[in-house]
Amino acid sequence: MPSHRSRAARVRWRRQMRPIYRGVSSVVRAKLRRIHKRLPR
């Protein structure tokens, strides 16, 4: 069944991309933190 095969490929691709997304999220979080520090409360 092609649908099942595509689903397995999608899961595999997602697993490969997960570390990259994690790194991007960490960078974005650091940037946000820097901006918050700059803003006076």
C-alpha distance matrix in Angstrom:
0.0 3.8 5.5 5.6 6.5 8.9 10.3 11.2 12.8 14.6 16.0 17.1 18.8 20.4 21.8 23.3 24.8 26.3 29.4 30.1 29.9 32.2 34.7 34.8 35.3 38.1 39.8 39.6 41.0 43.9 44.7 44.8 47.1 49.3 49.6 50.4 53.1 54.6 54.9 58.0 57.5
3.8 0.0 3.8 5.5 5.0 6.1 8.6 9.9 10.5 12.1 14.3 15.3 16.3 18.2 20.0 21.0 22.3 24.1 27.3 27.6 27.4 30.0 32.3 32.1 32.9 35.8 37.2 37.0 38.7 41.4 42.0 42.3 44.7 46.8 47.0 48.0 50.7 52.1 52.4 55.6 55.3
5.5 3.8 0.0 3.8 5.4 5.2 6.2 8.8 9.9 10.5 12.5 14.4 15.3 16.4 18.5 20.1 20.9 22.4 25.8 26.1 25.5 28.0 30.6 30.3 30.7 33.7 35.3 34.8 36.3 39.3 39.8 39.8 42.2 44.5 44.6 45.4 48.2 49.6 49.8 52.9 52.4
5.6 5.5 3.8 0.0 3.8 5.5 5.1 6.4 8.7 9.8 10.7 12.5 14.3 15.3 16.8 18.7 20.0 21.1 24.4 25.3 24.9 27.0 29.7 29.8 30.1 32.9 34.7 34.5 35.7 38.7 39.6 39.6 41.7 44.2 44.5 45.2 47.8 49.5 49.7 52.8 52.2
6.5 5.0 5.4 3.8 0.0 3.8 5.4 5.2 6.3 8.7 10.1 10.7 12.4 14.3 15.6 16.8 18.5 20.1 23.1 23.8 23.9 26.1 28.5 28.7 29.5 32.1 33.7 33.8 35.3 38.0 38.9 39.3 41.4 43.6 44.1 45.1 47.5 49.1 49.6 52.8 52.5
8.9 6.1 5.2 5.5 3.8 0.0 3.8 5.5 5.0 6.1 8.7 9.8 10.3 12.1 14.2 15.2 16.2 18.1 21.3 21.5 21.3 23.9 26.2 26.0 26.8 29.7 31.1 31.0 32.6 35.4 36.0 36.4 38.7 40.8 41.1 42.2 44.7 46.2 46.6 49.8 49.6
10.3 8.6 6.2 5.1 5.4 3.8 0.0 3.8 5.4 5.0 6.3 8.6 9.8 10.5 12.4 14.3 15.2 16.3 19.8 20.5 19.9 22.1 24.8 24.8 25.1 27.9 29.7 29.4 30.8 33.7 34.5 34.6 36.8 39.1 39.5 40.3 42.9 44.5 44.8 47.9 47.5
11.2 9.9 8.8 6.4 5.2 5.5 3.8 0.0 3.8 5.4 5.2 6.2 8.6 9.9 10.7 12.5 14.3 15.4 18.4 19.6 19.6 21.4 24.0 24.5 25.1 27.5 29.4 29.7 30.9 33.5 34.7 35.1 37.0 39.3 40.0 40.8 43.1 44.9 45.5 48.6 48.2
12.8 10.5 9.9 8.7 6.3 5.0 5.4 3.8 0.0 3.8 5.5 5.0 6.1 8.5 9.9 10.6 12.3 14.2 17.0 17.6 17.9 20.2 22.4 22.7 23.7 26.3 27.7 28.1 29.7 32.1 33.1 33.8 35.8 37.8 38.6 39.7 42.0 43.5 44.3 47.5 47.5
14.6 12.1 10.5 9.8 8.7 6.1 5.0 5.4 3.8 0.0 3.8 5.4 5.1 6.1 8.6 9.9 10.4 12.0 15.4 15.7 15.4 17.9 20.2 20.2 20.9 23.7 25.2 25.2 26.8 29.4 30.3 30.7 32.9 35.0 35.5 36.5 38.9 40.5 41.0 44.3 44.1
16.0 14.3 12.5 10.7 10.1 8.7 6.3 5.2 5.5 3.8 0.0 3.8 5.5 5.0 6.2 8.7 9.8 10.4 13.7 14.9 14.6 16.4 19.1 19.6 19.9 22.4 24.4 24.6 25.7 28.4 29.7 30.0 31.8 34.2 35.0 35.7 38.0 39.8 40.4 43.5 43.2
17.1 15.3 14.4 12.5 10.7 9.8 8.6 6.2 5.0 5.4 3.8 0.0 3.8 5.4 5.1 6.4 8.8 10.0 12.6 13.9 14.5 16.2 18.4 19.4 20.3 22.4 24.2 24.9 26.2 28.5 29.8 30.6 32.3 34.4 35.5 36.5 38.5 40.3 41.2 44.4 44.3
18.8 16.3 15.3 14.3 12.4 10.3 9.8 8.6 6.1 5.1 5.5 3.8 0.0 3.8 5.4 5.1 6.2 8.6 11.2 11.5 12.1 14.5 16.4 16.8 18.1 20.5 21.8 22.4 24.1 26.3 27.3 28.2 30.2 32.1 33.0 34.2 36.3 37.8 38.8 42.2 42.3
20.4 18.2 16.4 15.3 14.3 12.1 10.5 9.9 8.5 6.1 5.0 5.4 3.8 0.0 3.8 5.4 5.0 6.0 9.4 10.1 9.7 11.9 14.3 14.7 15.3 17.8 19.6 19.9 21.2 23.8 24.9 25.5 27.4 29.5 30.4 31.3 33.5 35.2 36.1 39.2 39.2
21.8 20.0 18.5 16.8 15.6 14.2 12.4 10.7 9.9 8.6 6.2 5.1 5.4 3.8 0.0 3.8 5.5 5.3 7.8 9.8 10.2 11.3 13.8 15.1 15.7 17.5 19.6 20.5 21.5 23.7 25.4 26.1 27.5 29.7 31.0 31.9 33.7 35.7 36.8 39.8 39.7
23.3 21.0 20.1 18.7 16.8 15.2 14.3 12.5 10.6 9.9 8.7 6.4 5.1 5.4 3.8 0.0 3.8 5.7 6.9 7.9 9.6 11.2 12.6 14.0 15.5 17.1 18.6 19.9 21.4 23.1 24.6 25.9 27.4 29.1 30.6 31.8 33.5 35.2 36.6 39.8 40.1
24.8 22.3 20.9 20.0 18.5 16.2 15.2 14.3 12.3 10.4 9.8 8.8 6.2 5.0 5.5 3.8 0.0 3.8 5.7 5.3 6.3 8.7 10.2 10.8 12.3 14.4 15.7 16.6 18.3 20.3 21.4 22.6 24.4 26.1 27.2 28.6 30.5 32.0 33.3 36.6 36.9
26.3 24.1 22.4 21.1 20.1 18.1 16.3 15.4 14.2 12.0 10.4 10.0 8.6 6.0 5.3 5.7 3.8 0.0 3.9 5.5 5.2 6.2 8.8 10.0 10.5 12.3 14.4 15.3 16.3 18.5 20.1 20.9 22.4 24.5 25.8 26.7 28.5 30.5 31.6 34.7 34.7
29.4 27.3 25.8 24.4 23.1 21.3 19.8 18.4 17.0 15.4 13.7 12.6 11.2 9.4 7.8 6.9 5.7 3.9 0.0 3.8 5.5 5.0 6.3 8.7 9.9 10.6 12.5 14.3 15.3 16.7 18.7 20.1 21.1 22.9 24.7 25.8 27.1 29.1 30.6 33.7 34.0
30.1 27.6 26.1 25.3 23.8 21.5 20.5 19.6 17.6 15.7 14.9 13.9 11.5 10.1 9.8 7.9 5.3 5.5 3.8 0.0 3.8 5.4 5.2 6.3 8.7 10.0 10.8 12.4 14.2 15.6 16.9 18.5 20.1 21.5 23.0 24.5 26.0 27.5 29.1 32.5 33.1
29.9 27.4 25.5 24.9 23.9 21.3 19.9 19.6 17.9 15.4 14.6 14.5 12.1 9.7 10.2 9.6 6.3 5.2 5.5 3.8 0.0 3.8 5.4 5.1 6.1 8.6 9.9 10.4 12.1 14.2 15.3 16.3 18.2 20.0 21.1 22.3 24.2 25.8 27.0 30.3 30.6
32.2 30.0 28.0 27.0 26.1 23.9 22.1 21.4 20.2 17.9 16.4 16.2 14.5 11.9 11.3 11.2 8.7 6.2 5.0 5.4 3.8 0.0 3.8 5.5 5.2 6.2 8.7 10.0 10.5 12.4 14.4 15.3 16.4 18.5 20.1 21.0 22.6 24.6 25.9 29.0 29.2
34.7 32.3 30.6 29.7 28.5 26.2 24.8 24.0 22.4 20.2 19.1 18.4 16.4 14.3 13.8 12.6 10.2 8.8 6.3 5.2 5.4 3.8 0.0 3.8 5.5 5.2 6.3 8.7 9.9 10.7 12.6 14.4 15.4 16.8 18.7 20.1 21.3 23.0 24.8 28.0 28.7
34.8 32.1 30.3 29.8 28.7 26.0 24.8 24.5 22.7 20.2 19.6 19.4 16.8 14.7 15.1 14.0 10.8 10.0 8.7 6.3 5.1 5.5 3.8 0.0 3.8 5.4 5.1 6.2 8.5 9.9 10.7 12.4 14.2 15.5 16.7 18.4 20.1 21.4 22.9 26.3 27.1
35.3 32.9 30.7 30.1 29.5 26.8 25.1 25.1 23.7 20.9 19.9 20.3 18.1 15.3 15.7 15.5 12.3 10.5 9.9 8.7 6.1 5.2 5.5 3.8 0.0 3.8 5.5 5.1 6.0 8.6 9.9 10.5 12.1 14.2 15.3 16.3 18.3 20.0 21.1 24.3 24.6
38.1 35.8 33.7 32.9 32.1 29.7 27.9 27.5 26.3 23.7 22.4 22.4 20.5 17.8 17.5 17.1 14.4 12.3 10.6 10.0 8.6 6.2 5.2 5.4 3.8 0.0 3.8 5.5 5.0 6.2 8.7 9.9 10.5 12.4 14.4 15.3 16.5 18.6 20.2 23.2 23.7
39.8 37.2 35.3 34.7 33.7 31.1 29.7 29.4 27.7 25.2 24.4 24.2 21.8 19.6 19.6 18.6 15.7 14.4 12.5 10.8 9.9 8.7 6.3 5.1 5.5 3.8 0.0 3.8 5.4 5.1 6.3 8.7 9.9 10.7 12.6 14.4 15.5 16.9 18.8 22.1 23.1
39.6 37.0 34.8 34.5 33.8 31.0 29.4 29.7 28.1 25.2 24.6 24.9 22.4 19.9 20.5 19.9 16.6 15.3 14.3 12.4 10.4 10.0 8.7 6.2 5.1 5.5 3.8 0.0 3.8 5.4 5.1 6.2 8.6 9.9 10.7 12.3 14.3 15.5 16.8 20.2 21.0
41.0 38.7 36.3 35.7 35.3 32.6 30.8 30.9 29.7 26.8 25.7 26.2 24.1 21.2 21.5 21.4 18.3 16.3 15.3 14.2 12.1 10.5 9.9 8.5 6.0 5.0 5.4 3.8 0.0 3.8 5.5 5.1 6.1 8.7 9.9 10.5 12.3 14.3 15.5 18.5 18.9
43.9 41.4 39.3 38.7 38.0 35.4 33.7 33.5 32.1 29.4 28.4 28.5 26.3 23.8 23.7 23.1 20.3 18.5 16.7 15.6 14.2 12.4 10.7 9.9 8.6 6.2 5.1 5.4 3.8 0.0 3.8 5.5 5.0 6.2 8.7 9.9 10.6 12.5 14.5 17.5 18.5
44.7 42.0 39.8 39.6 38.9 36.0 34.5 34.7 33.1 30.3 29.7 29.8 27.3 24.9 25.4 24.6 21.4 20.1 18.7 16.9 15.3 14.4 12.6 10.7 9.9 8.7 6.3 5.1 5.5 3.8 0.0 3.8 5.4 5.1 6.3 8.7 9.9 10.7 12.6 16.1 17.5
44.8 42.3 39.8 39.6 39.3 36.4 34.6 35.1 33.8 30.7 30.0 30.6 28.2 25.5 26.1 25.9 22.6 20.9 20.1 18.5 16.3 15.3 14.4 12.4 10.5 9.9 8.7 6.2 5.1 5.5 3.8 0.0 3.8 5.4 5.1 6.2 8.6 9.9 10.7 14.0 14.8
47.1 44.7 42.2 41.7 41.4 38.7 36.8 37.0 35.8 32.9 31.8 32.3 30.2 27.4 27.5 27.4 24.4 22.4 21.1 20.1 18.2 16.4 15.4 14.2 12.1 10.5 9.9 8.6 6.1 5.0 5.4 3.8 0.0 3.8 5.5 5.1 6.2 8.7 10.0 12.8 13.4
49.3 46.8 44.5 44.2 43.6 40.8 39.1 39.3 37.8 35.0 34.2 34.4 32.1 29.5 29.7 29.1 26.1 24.5 22.9 21.5 20.0 18.5 16.8 15.5 14.2 12.4 10.7 9.9 8.7 6.2 5.1 5.4 3.8 0.0 3.8 5.5 5.1 6.3 8.9 11.9 13.6
49.6 47.0 44.6 44.5 44.1 41.1 39.5 40.0 38.6 35.5 35.0 35.5 33.0 30.4 31.0 30.6 27.2 25.8 24.7 23.0 21.1 20.1 18.7 16.7 15.3 14.4 12.6 10.7 9.9 8.7 6.3 5.1 5.5 3.8 0.0 3.8 5.4 5.1 6.4 10.0 11.9
50.4 48.0 45.4 45.2 45.1 42.2 40.3 40.8 39.7 36.5 35.7 36.5 34.2 31.3 31.9 31.8 28.6 26.7 25.8 24.5 22.3 21.0 20.1 18.4 16.3 15.3 14.4 12.3 10.5 9.9 8.7 6.2 5.1 5.5 3.8 0.0 3.8 5.4 5.2 8.0 8.9
53.1 50.7 48.2 47.8 47.5 44.7 42.9 43.1 42.0 38.9 38.0 38.5 36.3 33.5 33.7 33.5 30.5 28.5 27.1 26.0 24.2 22.6 21.3 20.1 18.3 16.5 15.5 14.3 12.3 10.6 9.9 8.6 6.2 5.1 5.4 3.8 0.0 3.8 5.5 7.4 9.0
54.6 52.1 49.6 49.5 49.1 46.2 44.5 44.9 43.5 40.5 39.8 40.3 37.8 35.2 35.7 35.2 32.0 30.5 29.1 27.5 25.8 24.6 23.0 21.4 20.0 18.6 16.9 15.5 14.3 12.5 10.7 9.9 8.7 6.3 5.1 5.4 3.8 0.0 3.8 6.4 9.4
54.9 52.4 49.8 49.7 49.6 46.6 44.8 45.5 44.3 41.0 40.4 41.2 38.8 36.1 36.8 36.6 33.3 31.6 30.6 29.1 27.0 25.9 24.8 22.9 21.1 20.2 18.8 16.8 15.5 14.5 12.6 10.7 10.0 8.9 6.4 5.2 5.5 3.8 0.0 3.8 6.4
58.0 55.6 52.9 52.8 52.8 49.8 47.9 48.6 47.5 44.3 43.5 44.4 42.2 39.2 39.8 39.8 36.6 34.7 33.7 32.5 30.3 29.0 28.0 26.3 24.3 23.2 22.1 20.2 18.5 17.5 16.1 14.0 12.8 11.9 10.0 8.0 7.4 6.4 3.8 0.0 3.8
57.5 55.3 52.4 52.2 52.5 49.6 47.5 48.2 47.5 44.1 43.2 44.3 42.3 39.2 39.7 40.1 36.9 34.7 34.0 33.1 30.6 29.2 28.7 27.1 24.6 23.7 23.1 21.0 18.9 18.5 17.5 14.8 13.4 13.6 11.9 8.9 9.0 9.4 6.4 3.8 0.0
